[in-house]
């Protein structure tokens, strides 16, 4: 994550970028486990993201977002039931 804040004394403007390289979603789940109860939830697949946010927080309508999120073979199972599966082509199954 990188970014900068300009005009901090007058009217702050932000420019923030977040990059997540291709990551196993199970690694993300392990990182979140101490904050969120996910005992019955099982995630699989890969995630990558490149996101940007810029504008003035005091004027939400000025905020501009752009970016891309890539999901590869994502699966969510809850209580031993497959809830959703997303393939590389974006199709979904249950």
Buried (B, 14 or more C-beta within 10 A) or exposed (E): EEEEEEEEEEEEBBBBBEEBEEEBBEEBBEEEEEEEEEEEBBBBBBBBBBBBBBBBEEEEEEEEEEEEEEBBEBBBBEEEEEEEBBBEEEEEEE
